[in-house]
Amino acid sequence: MTATDGGARGGAGNGGTGPGGDTVAAVVRQWRTVRPDLDTGPMEIIGRINRCAALLQQAEDAPLRRAGLSRAEFDLLGALRRTGHELTPGELARETFSSGAAVTKRLKQLSERGLVERRGDTRDRRVAHLRLTEAGRDLVDGILPEQLAYESAVLSGVDGARQGELAALLGGLLGQLEGRLDALRA
């Protein structure tokens, strides 16, 4: 395991945390022992972000699961609800950071459930416009308060001021990554 892979392993018999805190702290200490010449600072940040993401994905979203929705499906429905107007599949893909193929598959399932409806473009029959049905809008409006309460409970161990600081720091990092990550991969 590396600290950046988000793996679930930790120290034996201690609930997955190392003696100095979390699993990433234990991994970083191990790397510092075998490779003291390396700067493990980035591992401490990226490893913790990945570990948090892995734990949040494992916990899943209980309100969404009870409604028979995946997070990705809810994100599509939410995009249609929050923008307040019809979107094309391409626009939905951009709004939800999903591939076109994934959006197409999810839209088919949501349409079959009567949550989304499709309207052809009057000028270009290749273009589809998507909107929530009344049932879709009611579902989103019903689930969102429950989902936000669930997410608040997940974050309840961090006080409000620290949540604001964390949101600002993550927002700054995300803004930088969205602008630079493709260049770093090249």
Backbone torsions as a table, in degrees:
resi	resn	phi	psi	omega
1	MET	NA	140.3	168.6
2	THR	-109.6	162.0	-178.6
3	ALA	-69.6	-15.4	-175.9
4	THR	-97.4	-1.9	-177.2
5	ASP	-90.7	-5.0	176.5
6	GLY	73.5	14.3	-178.2
7	GLY	-60.8	160.8	-172.8
8	ALA	-96.4	-1.4	-177.0
9	ARG	-77.3	146.7	176.6
10	GLY	-144.4	-164.7	179.1
11	GLY	-66.4	151.7	-177.8
12	ALA	-67.0	132.3	172.5
13	GLY	68.8	13.5	-178.1
14	ASN	-123.2	27.2	175.9
15	GLY	68.2	20.2	176.1
16	GLY	91.2	1.9	178.0
17	THR	-109.9	149.1	176.8
18	GLY	-80.1	169.9	-177.2
19	PRO	-63.5	-17.6	-178.9
20	GLY	-104.3	15.1	179.2
21	GLY	139.2	-108.4	-174.7
22	ASP	-102.1	176.6	-178.4
23	THR	-62.4	-34.5	-178.9
24	VAL	-67.0	-38.7	178.0
25	ALA	-59.3	-40.5	179.1
26	ALA	-65.4	-43.1	-180.0
27	VAL	-64.5	-43.1	179.7
28	VAL	-62.2	-42.9	177.2
29	ARG	-59.3	-41.1	179.1
30	GLN	-64.0	-44.8	178.8
31	TRP	-63.3	-38.9	179.7
32	ARG	-65.4	-29.9	178.3
33	THR	-70.7	-45.5	-176.0
34	VAL	-88.1	-22.2	179.3
35	ARG	-137.8	68.2	-178.4
36	PRO	-65.1	-12.9	-179.5
37	ASP	-79.5	-10.2	-176.7
38	LEU	-98.8	144.7	174.5
39	ASP	-84.3	110.8	-178.4
40	THR	-94.3	9.0	179.7
41	GLY	-53.9	-48.4	179.0
42	PRO	-60.5	-35.1	178.9
43	MET	-61.8	-35.3	-179.3
44	GLU	-65.7	-34.5	179.9
45	ILE	-83.2	-56.2	-176.2
46	ILE	-65.5	-38.7	177.0
47	GLY	-59.8	-42.1	179.5
48	ARG	-70.0	-38.8	176.9
49	ILE	-61.7	-46.8	180.0
50	ASN	-64.8	-39.7	179.3
51	ARG	-65.6	-43.3	176.5
52	CYS	-60.5	-44.8	179.7
53	ALA	-61.0	-42.5	179.3
54	ALA	-62.9	-43.4	179.6
55	LEU	-66.1	-40.7	178.5
56	LEU	-65.1	-37.5	177.8
57	GLN	-68.8	-37.0	177.1
58	GLN	-65.0	-39.1	-178.6
59	ALA	-68.5	-23.9	-175.9
60	GLU	55.7	-175.5	-177.6
61	ASP	-112.9	97.4	-173.7
62	ALA	-52.9	-48.6	-179.9
63	PRO	-61.5	-37.5	179.1
64	LEU	-67.9	-42.4	-179.9
65	ARG	-61.3	-42.0	179.0
66	ARG	-62.7	-31.4	179.1
67	ALA	-84.4	-1.0	179.9
68	GLY	76.8	25.1	-179.4
69	LEU	-115.3	146.4	169.0
70	SER	-87.7	165.4	176.2
71	ARG	-59.6	-41.7	-178.2
72	ALA	-64.0	-39.7	177.5
73	GLU	-66.2	-43.2	178.9
74	PHE	-63.0	-37.2	178.1
75	ASP	-61.4	-39.4	176.8
76	LEU	-65.1	-47.9	179.1
77	LEU	-61.4	-42.4	180.0
78	GLY	-63.6	-37.6	178.6
79	ALA	-64.0	-41.6	177.9
80	LEU	-66.2	-35.1	-178.8
81	ARG	-74.9	-45.2	-173.1
82	ARG	-76.1	-26.9	177.9
83	THR	-77.4	-26.3	175.9
84	GLY	76.6	11.8	178.4
85	HIS	-150.5	169.5	178.8
86	GLU	-64.4	149.1	176.4
87	LEU	-131.8	152.5	172.6
88	THR	-84.4	162.5	175.6
89	PRO	-55.2	-38.3	178.4
90	GLY	-64.3	-41.1	177.7
91	GLU	-65.4	-39.6	177.1
92	LEU	-63.6	-38.8	177.9
93	ALA	-61.1	-43.9	178.3
94	ARG	-67.0	-41.1	-179.0
95	GLU	-64.2	-31.3	-174.5
96	THR	-109.5	5.4	179.7
97	PHE	55.9	41.5	-177.6
98	SER	-117.4	161.8	174.8
99	SER	-77.2	156.6	177.7
100	GLY	-59.7	-40.0	180.0
101	ALA	-64.5	-41.0	179.6
102	ALA	-65.7	-40.5	178.5
103	VAL	-63.3	-44.7	179.8
104	THR	-58.7	-45.4	-179.7
105	LYS	-63.2	-45.9	-179.4
106	ARG	-66.3	-39.5	179.8
107	LEU	-63.8	-37.7	177.5
108	LYS	-60.3	-46.7	179.9
109	GLN	-64.5	-42.5	-178.9
110	LEU	-69.2	-34.1	176.0
111	SER	-66.2	-43.4	178.6
112	GLU	-61.6	-29.0	178.3
113	ARG	-85.6	-2.1	177.9
114	GLY	77.3	24.0	-177.5
115	LEU	-99.7	-22.3	-178.8
116	VAL	-133.9	142.3	173.2
117	GLU	-126.0	152.8	-174.2
118	ARG	-115.5	140.0	177.6
119	ARG	-129.1	131.6	177.7
120	GLY	-73.6	151.3	178.0
121	ASP	-77.3	135.6	-178.0
122	THR	-70.8	-25.9	-178.6
123	ARG	-95.0	-28.5	-176.4
124	ASP	-138.9	104.2	-174.4
125	ARG	-66.7	-12.7	177.5
126	ARG	-77.3	-16.8	-175.9
127	VAL	-95.4	134.4	175.8
128	ALA	-114.0	143.3	174.9
129	HIS	-114.2	133.2	-175.6
130	LEU	-115.6	144.9	176.5
131	ARG	-147.8	159.9	175.8
132	LEU	-73.9	143.5	168.0
133	THR	-80.0	173.5	176.7
134	GLU	-60.7	-39.1	178.1
135	ALA	-64.2	-38.9	177.7
136	GLY	-64.7	-43.9	178.7
137	ARG	-63.9	-43.1	178.9
138	ASP	-63.2	-38.6	179.3
139	LEU	-64.3	-48.3	179.8
140	VAL	-61.6	-47.7	-178.5
141	ASP	-64.4	-30.2	178.1
142	GLY	-77.7	-38.4	-176.5
143	ILE	-79.9	-35.5	-171.4
144	LEU	-55.4	-47.8	179.0
145	PRO	-61.2	-38.8	178.8
146	GLU	-67.4	-40.5	179.3
147	GLN	-65.6	-41.5	178.2
148	LEU	-65.2	-37.4	176.7
149	ALA	-64.7	-39.6	177.4
150	TYR	-62.6	-46.0	-179.9
151	GLU	-65.8	-35.3	175.7
152	SER	-63.4	-40.9	178.4
153	ALA	-64.4	-38.7	177.7
154	VAL	-60.7	-37.6	-177.6
155	LEU	-93.1	6.9	-172.3
156	SER	-63.4	-19.7	178.2
157	GLY	-76.4	-5.7	179.8
158	VAL	-116.0	122.1	-176.9
159	ASP	-67.0	163.2	-173.0
160	GLY	-55.1	-44.6	-179.5
161	ALA	-64.2	-41.3	179.5
162	ARG	-68.5	-34.5	175.7
163	GLN	-61.3	-41.8	177.7
164	GLY	-62.5	-43.3	177.7
165	GLU	-62.2	-45.3	-179.5
166	LEU	-62.3	-44.5	179.1
167	ALA	-60.3	-41.9	180.0
168	ALA	-65.9	-44.0	179.4
169	LEU	-64.1	-44.9	179.0
170	LEU	-66.2	-37.0	176.6
171	GLY	-62.5	-41.1	176.9
172	GLY	-63.7	-44.5	178.3
173	LEU	-63.2	-45.8	-179.6
174	LEU	-60.9	-43.2	178.2
175	GLY	-58.8	-42.0	177.9
176	GLN	-66.4	-45.0	-177.5
177	LEU	-65.0	-41.5	179.8
178	GLU	-61.5	-29.2	179.6
179	GLY	-87.6	-22.9	-170.7
180	ARG	-120.3	-18.3	-169.7
181	LEU	-60.8	-41.1	179.0
182	ASP	-60.7	-38.5	178.9
183	ALA	-66.1	-36.9	180.0
184	LEU	-69.1	-30.3	-179.9
185	ARG	-72.7	-26.1	-174.2
186	ALA	-66.8	NA	NA
